[in-house]
Amino acid sequence: MKDYIEERAVDIANYIIDNNATVRQTAKAFGISKSTVHKDVTERLMQINSALAKEARKVLDVNKQERHIRGGLATKEKYRHMQGEQD
């Protein structure tokens, strides 16, 4: 594995842990795809630093469990905003 990929994987994991970030937020911050973030954290990082990978995985698992709640709130806000335009 190339050095810059290893470094990126560690940086991504630290970002996720420090900011309690989702895959989508992390991808946007690093300018890479969501699948690259996921692969870096779940596969590549395990080979580099398994403890860090497990820590980042915990954050991602919590975010995954909460995503339906965030989606519902976003939809609620969308329709609330649309109601305001019609009034």
Secondary structure as UniProt FT lines:
FT   HELIX           3..19
FT   HELIX           23..30
FT   HELIX           34..39
FT   HELIX           40..44
FT   HELIX           45..48
FT   HELIX           50..86
//
